[in-house]
Amino acid sequence: MVRLFNHYIHRRLILQVLFDYGLIVSAVMAVVALGRQHSDFLLSMTATHGFSVATCTFVINIASGFYQQSHNRSFTETLARAGLAALFALPLAYAIFSVLPHDMGDSRLLPTAAVAAVAAVLIHRVYAAHASVNVRARSRILVLGSGPAAKLVGETLKASDPSAEVVGYFPAPHEQQVAVPASHILTGQSLATTALNAGVSEIVVAVTERRGGNMPLRDLLDCKIQGIRVSDISTHFEKTLGKLRLDYVNAGWLIFGDGFDQGFFRTAVKRLFDIVSAAVLVVVSAPVMLVTMLLIKIESPGPVFYRQQRVGLNGQNFDVVKFRSMRNDAEKDGKPRWATAADDRITAVGRVIRKLRIDELPQLFNVLKGEMSIVGPRPERPFFVERLTQEIPYYAVRHSIKPGVTGWAQVRYHYGATVEDSQEKLQYDLYYVKNHTLFLDLLILFETVAVVLTGKGAR
């Protein structure tokens, strides 16, 4: 894993992106070179047309979910995503080379080559999504510990990272409970010798009890000196799953670790990004909002907009604005309730606009007012916040930044309707609060497009 702008990204993913860029740019350079054009023209054509097509294809691939983890995705779903991406990417590639000026003799040669290169990228995306990882390219990981925490680390790696290989478990001194298979336990040599002989690239410390000489600190230092990465279990879950596991996070790790940068510069950049993004989205979505208002008014009596008190920055309450998607008497008994999968309070129009996330569009005006951000933890109702703060540790930390129209938890986890769901989503929210940057905000926006297109998690 590589940490880029505070966000953990797989090396394999970076190589895939570079390959996609290189394939398109190389195709443009090859066609221009075959046309026997001079070097200045070759460089200018590559810098303008080639990188424009490659960047547009990259954005479309992100929005289609091609750069997300895909080992649990069916081949049919991958083909469907490829088809959707092709609908946008192929015409766009042809248009860029047809509209932007160039001096090639055959005006059809470059657009055709660009379309072929983009098609090759999409075909490669489908192949890469289901191709098995080369054994040599896998990262070899040794888990220090043999208890329940070590077992969970191994299961997590197996389920979420096909490019990682757990070579075994090294029991910690004085460890009481063994939860991993005996055949996977490595003994007989020191930790450093075992790691070096096994060609380990990383050691994950999965020892929960660290007092009484239960941590082989000298061996771990020797491993680090030899170039082997040593990761704490909390850091392991953070970079592997993109969340902070509450059961393995402690206040000391949060306080003395990095992250939680809420400085003036980051706040100013985020606010500027919010204003520009919200203004553009209001203009672009205005026709959709007008049609939605009309349909809501036709279908059922009551107001078009729905205002509800939510908890925002520093625990301050504000009124969030949404398109009304439920009957006007949805909570006539006065008792707050989470929406459920087959909620009979939702109207026919409401079901559609919820699935497509259109009901959230009026929150753009909350963003312009400064009550919300484009990206951040979703705002919750005061009734639920009071309850969740008492039941879930660190829940109040999510209120240290403005709530968002979309967020890391929204693109990583389905709709939450229980305390357990709220706890799971909080783990993603904490990751965002700890590591948020403009880069992560852009990534979340692109992934939100994929969520909207697939209707994932709508309720």
Long-range contacts (C-beta under 8 A, 24 or more apart in sequence): 1-239, 1-240, 3-239, 4-439, 5-437, 5-438, 5-439, 5-440, 6-259, 6-261, 6-435, 6-436, 6-437, 6-439, 6-440, 7-435, 7-437, 7-439, 7-440, 7-443, 8-238, 8-239, 8-240, 8-242, 10-161, 10-163, 12-133, 12-137, 12-163, 13-67, 16-67, 16-128, 17-58, 17-67, 19-124, 20-54, 20-57, 20-58, 20-61, 20-121, 20-124, 20-125, 21-51, 21-54, 21-58, 23-117, 23-120, 23-121, 23-124, 24-50, 24-53, 24-54, 24-57, 24-114, 24-117, 24-118, 24-121, 25-50, 25-51, 25-54, 26-117, 27-113, 27-114, 27-116, 27-117, 27-120, 28-53, 28-110, 28-113, 28-114, 28-117, 30-113, 31-104, 31-109, 31-110, 31-113, 32-104, 32-110, 35-104, 35-105, 35-106, 35-109, 37-103, 37-104, 41-103, 45-102, 45-110, 48-100, 49-96, 49-97, 49-100, 49-102, 49-110, 49-114, 52-96, 52-100, 53-92, 53-93, 53-96, 53-97, 53-114, 53-117, 53-118, 56-89, 56-92, 56-93, 56-96, 57-89, 57-93, 57-118, 57-121, 59-446, 60-85, 60-88, 60-89, 60-92, 61-85, 61-89, 61-121, 61-122, 61-125, 62-443, 62-446, 62-447, 62-450, 63-446, 63-447, 63-449, 63-450, 63-453, 64-450, 64-453, 65-447, 65-450, 65-454, 66-125, 66-129, 68-447, 68-450, 69-160, 70-129, 70-130, 71-162, 73-129, 75-130, 78-125, 78-126, 78-129, 78-130, 79-126, 82-122, 82-123, 82-125, 82-126, 84-453, 85-122, 85-125, 86-119, 86-122, 89-118, 89-122, 90-115, 90-118, 90-119, 93-117, 93-118, 132-162, 133-162, 133-163, 135-165, 137-163, 138-163, 138-164, 138-165, 139-163, 139-164, 139-165, 139-201, 139-202, 140-165, 140-167, 140-198, 140-199, 140-200, 140-201, 140-202, 141-165, 141-166, 141-167, 141-200, 141-201, 141-202, 141-203, 141-204, 142-166, 142-167, 142-168, 142-169, 142-170, 142-186, 142-194, 142-195, 142-198, 142-200, 142-202, 142-203, 142-204, 143-168, 143-169, 143-170, 143-180, 143-203, 143-204, 143-206, 144-169, 144-170, 144-172, 144-191, 144-203, 144-204, 144-205, 144-206, 144-207, 144-216, 144-220, 145-169, 145-170, 145-171, 145-172, 145-175, 145-205, 145-206, 145-207, 145-208, 146-170, 146-171, 146-172, 146-175, 146-178, 146-179, 146-180, 146-185, 147-175, 147-176, 147-177, 147-178, 147-179, 147-180, 147-206, 147-207, 147-208, 148-177, 148-179, 149-206, 149-207, 149-208, 149-233, 149-248, 150-179, 150-180, 150-206, 150-207, 151-179, 151-180, 152-206, 153-204, 153-206, 153-233, 153-236, 154-180, 154-184, 156-236, 156-237, 156-240, 156-241, 157-240, 160-240, 160-241, 161-240, 167-198, 167-199, 167-200, 168-198, 170-194, 170-195, 172-207, 172-214, 172-215, 172-216, 173-213, 173-214, 173-215, 173-216, 174-212, 174-213, 174-214, 175-207, 175-209, 175-214, 176-209, 190-216, 190-219, 191-216, 191-219, 191-220, 191-222, 191-223, 192-219, 192-222, 192-223, 192-226, 195-223, 195-226, 195-228, 196-223, 196-226, 196-228, 200-228, 201-228, 201-229, 202-228, 202-229, 202-230, 202-231, 203-228, 203-229, 203-230, 203-231, 204-231, 204-233, 204-236, 205-230, 205-231, 205-232, 205-233, 206-233, 206-236, 207-233, 208-233, 208-248, 238-431, 238-434, 242-408, 242-412, 242-428, 242-431, 243-412, 243-427, 243-428, 243-430, 243-431, 244-427, 244-430, 244-431, 244-434, 245-427, 246-392, 246-393, 246-394, 246-423, 246-426, 246-427, 246-430, 249-394, 249-430, 254-394, 254-434, 259-434, 259-435, 260-400, 260-433, 260-434, 261-436, 262-400, 262-401, 266-436, 266-437, 269-438, 270-373, 270-436, 270-438, 270-441, 271-370, 273-374, 273-438, 273-441, 274-367, 274-373, 274-374, 275-367, 275-368, 277-367, 277-374, 277-445, 278-364, 278-365, 278-367, 278-368, 278-374, 279-368, 281-361, 281-364, 282-364, 282-365, 282-368, 285-361, 285-364, 288-358, 288-361, 289-323, 289-358, 289-361, 289-362, 292-323, 292-349, 292-353, 292-358, 292-361, 293-323, 295-349, 296-323, 296-324, 296-347, 296-349, 296-350, 299-347, 299-348, 299-349, 300-327, 300-328, 300-347, 300-349, 301-328, 302-327, 302-328, 303-328, 305-362, 308-381, 309-381, 309-382, 310-379, 310-380, 310-381, 310-382, 310-403, 311-379, 311-380, 311-381, 311-382, 311-385, 311-399, 311-403, 312-371, 312-372, 312-379, 312-399, 312-402, 312-403, 313-399, 313-400, 313-401, 313-402, 313-403, 314-399, 314-400, 315-385, 315-396, 315-399, 317-382, 318-366, 318-371, 318-372, 318-379, 320-363, 320-366, 320-371, 320-372, 320-379, 321-362, 321-363, 321-365, 321-366, 322-359, 322-360, 322-362, 322-363, 323-353, 323-358, 323-359, 323-361, 323-362, 324-350, 324-359, 325-349, 325-350, 325-351, 325-353, 325-354, 325-359, 326-350, 336-381, 336-383, 336-384, 338-384, 338-416, 338-417, 338-418, 339-415, 339-417, 339-459, 340-417, 340-459, 341-459, 343-459, 354-458, 354-459, 355-455, 355-458, 356-452, 356-455, 356-458, 357-448, 357-451, 357-452, 357-458, 360-405, 360-406, 363-405, 364-405, 366-405, 367-405, 370-402, 371-402, 372-402, 372-403, 372-404, 372-405, 373-401, 373-402, 373-403, 373-404, 373-405, 374-404, 374-405, 374-406, 374-441, 374-445, 375-404, 375-405, 375-406, 375-407, 375-408, 375-432, 375-436, 375-440, 375-441, 375-444, 375-445, 376-401, 376-402, 376-403, 376-404, 376-407, 376-432, 376-436, 377-401, 377-403, 377-404, 377-407, 377-409, 377-429, 377-432, 377-433, 378-403, 378-404, 378-407, 378-409, 378-410, 378-425, 379-403, 380-422, 384-422, 387-419, 388-419, 388-422, 388-426, 391-419, 392-419, 392-422, 392-423, 392-426, 394-426, 394-430, 395-422, 395-426, 397-430, 397-433, 398-426, 398-429, 398-430, 398-433, 400-433, 401-433, 401-436, 406-444, 406-445, 406-448, 407-432, 407-444, 408-432, 408-440, 408-444, 410-448, 410-451, 410-457, 411-444, 411-447, 411-448, 411-450, 411-451, 413-457, 414-456, 414-457, 415-457, 415-458, 415-459, 417-459
